Amino acid sequence: MYDVIIVGAGPAGLFAAKEIVEKSKLKVLILDMGRDVDKRKCHMSEFKSCTECSPCNIMCGVGGAGTLSSGLLNLRPDIGGNLHEFVNDEKDAWNLIDHVHKTFLKYGAPKKLYRPTKKEVDALQRKAAAVGVKFIPIPQLHIGSDNAPAVIKKFKADLERKGVKFKVNERVTSIDCEEVTLKNSSKIPSKYILVAPGRSGANWLASEAKRLGIPTRYQPIDIGVRVEVPAVVMDPVIKISQDPKFHIYPDTYDDFVRTFCVNHRGFVVQEVYDDFIGVNGHAMAKKKTDNTNFALLVKIELTEPLEDTTVFGRTLATQVTTLGGGKPLIQRLGDLKSGHRSTWDRLKRGNVTRTLMSVTPGDISMALPHRIVTDIIEALDKLNYVMPGVSSPSTLIYAPEIKFSANRVIINKQFETSCENLFVAGDGAGLSNGLVIAAATGILAAKGILSKEGVEVKT
Ligand SMILES: Cc1cc2nc3c(=O)[nH]c(=O)nc-3n(C[C@H](O)[C@H](O)[C@H](O)COP(=O)(O)OP(=O)(O)OC[C@H]3O[C@@H](n4cnc5c(N)ncnc54)[C@H](O)[C@@H]3O)c2cc1C
């Protein structure tokens, strides 16, 4: 008999298990539908955005979705989620970030921290502020795709030494307040259940929550484009931050627009969904290009009659794919601004050579709403003051780029759902969007469990 069953061996599940076994004698079992860390072999080029585990296991297995990625730790409480929602004050939020950081270091993450100097941050913030753009400085630690599996392996071995049991290739098909049911219909009882299934289990968790009568709510979605420019345009800013984050409120609609996932000298890549082809970006350690790409995303929040942002996002993305004949659309910014469809000929006249080959030159304004297109054009014009050249007529725009958010499971301050002794954490419950905050919510959910056991816990 276990005291705690954790569904999901991603950062949320691993950090929760660590907190529980280090602070109590509770018996912990972690179940994951993916493979063990050294059985996961995958390439970014195989990355399929999916609700199920892809054959290459990029989303699933011990270590979770980030293990085979570049493992960039954004060490701020408001990036990749918002810890301030869950803790008492600023100090508690930063203490948690520090705790996650130190834990990754303990298991072998590189010590080198990318942190811009105050002088650099001040200069960039001053330039950005002149056009109402906010630059967000973030201390970052790059675990690296080569190191990440070793770090997770050490993490797992330490948990096992402390008594945590792991069962991999075990899909949980249903959860109840006192037991979980596996794919082979066997049931495992437990006093507490912590569900941390990440993106790959988000739809499943949402449907289980519905079945159990646990309230959830839809969250905003990010819809936009991937922008590709000559690397030299962004070199000065990249020297200050590897993945510079800018927040912009364009004049016409005053929507929230942000830069995300900057790939310096990287590639634009396809992201294959069930019903549309999106775009994403990645950078390789050895193979470099002459371009830099980044996502430019507009936050969309919906109220009645359609609150389901996922349905809305999929509808738009499918429309773009339909217009592109089954491929993402590509357009020169100059053509988008002047209302022309881009053609192969027009693309050749620009000074940016595309890095994604499988695209259709087209007119993004035929596929995305006027509001989103206006936001994108105005945001790029503002960014042009910070990074001159970014809104040149030759800049390439790819669509659709889309970031879905899991439904937010409603929890109390202890991370317990309305079903007693059933806790949630991480991306799958809509509580985080990145490695560090997912890990932090795992710790907080563990503290919730410990507090029910009468174990005194400090944040
Ligand atoms: C390719 C890629 C690159 C990324 N790069 C970064 C990055 O550099 N920096 C960053 O901050 N974030 C990055 N992220 C996001 C980051 O990986 C996630 O935010 C983080 O892993 C979420 O942690 P989690 O524990 O909530 O869920 P996950 O890490 O997704 O782990 C959930 C686990 O639950 C398991 N599971 C799901 N459903 C079930 C079920 N029914 N039964 C049993 N097991 C189940 C899954 O197999 C999975 O292993 C990346 C994501 C991807 C896909």
The ligand as an SDF file (V2000), in Angstrom:
LIG
                    3D

 53 58  0  0  0  0  0  0  0  0999 V2000
   10.3210   19.8420  -27.0600 C   0  0  0  0  0  0  0  0  0  0  0  0
   10.0960   20.6240  -25.8020 C   0  0  0  0  0  0  0  0  0  0  0  0
   11.0790   21.5050  -25.3610 C   0  0  0  0  0  0  0  0  0  0  0  0
   10.8940   22.2230  -24.1880 C   0  0  0  0  0  0  0  0  0  0  0  0
   11.8860   23.0560  -23.7480 N   0  0  0  0  0  0  0  0  0  0  0  0
   11.7400   23.7440  -22.6030 C   0  0  0  0  0  0  0  0  0  0  0  0
   12.7750   24.5680  -22.0870 C   0  0  0  0  0  0  0  0  0  0  0  0
   13.8630   24.6500  -22.6570 O   0  0  0  0  0  0  0  0  0  0  0  0
   12.5460   25.2530  -20.9350 N   0  0  0  0  0  0  0  0  0  0  0  0
   11.3620   25.1720  -20.2410 C   0  0  0  0  0  0  0  0  0  0  0  0
   11.2240   25.8170  -19.2030 O   0  0  0  0  0  0  0  0  0  0  0  0
   10.3600   24.3980  -20.7110 N   0  0  0  0  0  0  0  0  0  0  0  0
   10.5300   23.6740  -21.8590 C   0  0  0  0  0  0  0  0  0  0  0  0
    9.5210   22.8720  -22.3170 N   0  0  0  0  0  0  0  0  0  0  0  0
    8.3030   22.7650  -21.5090 C   0  0  0  0  0  0  0  0  0  0  0  0
    8.5800   21.8460  -20.3140 C   0  0  0  0  0  0  0  0  0  0  0  0
    9.1320   20.6360  -20.7640 O   0  0  0  0  0  0  0  0  0  0  0  0
    7.3070   21.6130  -19.5280 C   0  0  0  0  0  0  0  0  0  0  0  0
    6.8120   22.8720  -19.1050 O   0  0  0  0  0  0  0  0  0  0  0  0
    7.5370   20.7450  -18.2820 C   0  0  0  0  0  0  0  0  0  0  0  0
    8.1500   19.5320  -18.6180 O   0  0  0  0  0  0  0  0  0  0  0  0
    6.2170   20.4560  -17.5840 C   0  0  0  0  0  0  0  0  0  0  0  0
    6.4420   19.6250  -16.5110 O   0  0  0  0  0  0  0  0  0  0  0  0
    5.2920   18.6680  -15.9330 P   0  0  0  0  0  0  0  0  0  0  0  0
    5.9370   17.8650  -14.8720 O   0  0  0  0  0  0  0  0  0  0  0  0
    4.1070   19.4800  -15.6090 O   0  0  0  0  0  0  0  0  0  0  0  0
    4.8510   17.7340  -17.1480 O   0  0  0  0  0  0  0  0  0  0  0  0
    5.6920   16.8360  -18.1550 P   0  0  0  0  0  0  0  0  0  0  0  0
    7.1210   17.1980  -18.1270 O   0  0  0  0  0  0  0  0  0  0  0  0
    4.9750   16.8880  -19.4390 O   0  0  0  0  0  0  0  0  0  0  0  0
    5.5690   15.3710  -17.5250 O   0  0  0  0  0  0  0  0  0  0  0  0
    4.3280   14.7240  -17.4460 C   0  0  0  0  0  0  0  0  0  0  0  0
    4.5470   13.2240  -17.4310 C   0  0  0  0  0  0  0  0  0  0  0  0
    3.2920   12.6100  -17.1700 O   0  0  0  0  0  0  0  0  0  0  0  0
    3.1910   11.4300  -17.9280 C   0  0  0  0  0  0  0  0  0  0  0  0
    1.7600   11.1230  -18.1020 N   0  0  0  0  0  0  0  0  0  0  0  0
    0.8170   11.8750  -18.7250 C   0  0  0  0  0  0  0  0  0  0  0  0
   -0.3930   11.2810  -18.6570 N   0  0  0  0  0  0  0  0  0  0  0  0
   -0.2030   10.1240  -17.9900 C   0  0  0  0  0  0  0  0  0  0  0  0
   -1.0760    9.0520  -17.6290 C   0  0  0  0  0  0  0  0  0  0  0  0
   -2.3760    9.0600  -17.9240 N   0  0  0  0  0  0  0  0  0  0  0  0
   -0.5290    7.9880  -16.9780 N   0  0  0  0  0  0  0  0  0  0  0  0
    0.7930    7.9490  -16.6720 C   0  0  0  0  0  0  0  0  0  0  0  0
    1.6550    8.9210  -17.0000 N   0  0  0  0  0  0  0  0  0  0  0  0
    1.1730   10.0110  -17.6420 C   0  0  0  0  0  0  0  0  0  0  0  0
    3.8930   11.7470  -19.2240 C   0  0  0  0  0  0  0  0  0  0  0  0
    4.3890   10.5560  -19.8190 O   0  0  0  0  0  0  0  0  0  0  0  0
    5.0240   12.6860  -18.7700 C   0  0  0  0  0  0  0  0  0  0  0  0
    6.2410   12.0050  -18.5990 O   0  0  0  0  0  0  0  0  0  0  0  0
    9.6810   22.1100  -23.4660 C   0  0  0  0  0  0  0  0  0  0  0  0
    8.6880   21.2370  -23.9120 C   0  0  0  0  0  0  0  0  0  0  0  0
    8.8870   20.4920  -25.0660 C   0  0  0  0  0  0  0  0  0  0  0  0
    7.8180   19.5440  -25.5400 C   0  0  0  0  0  0  0  0  0  0  0  0
  1  2  1  0
  2  3  1  0
  2 52  2  0
  3  4  2  0
  4  5  1  0
  4 50  1  0
  5  6  2  0
  6  7  1  0
  6 13  1  0
  7  8  2  0
  7  9  1  0
  9 10  1  0
 10 11  2  0
 10 12  1  0
 12 13  2  0
 13 14  1  0
 14 15  1  0
 14 50  1  0
 15 16  1  0
 16 17  1  0
 16 18  1  0
 18 19  1  0
 18 20  1  0
 20 21  1  0
 20 22  1  0
 22 23  1  0
 23 24  1  0
 24 25  2  0
 24 26  1  0
 24 27  1  0
 27 28  1  0
 28 29  2  0
 28 30  1  0
 28 31  1  0
 31 32  1  0
 32 33  1  0
 33 34  1  0
 33 48  1  0
 34 35  1  0
 35 36  1  0
 35 46  1  0
 36 37  1  0
 36 45  1  0
 37 38  2  0
 38 39  1  0
 39 40  1  0
 39 45  2  0
 40 41  1  0
 40 42  2  0
 42 43  1  0
 43 44  2  0
 44 45  1  0
 46 47  1  0
 46 48  1  0
 48 49  1  0
 50 51  2  0
 51 52  1  0
 52 53  1  0
M  END
$$$$
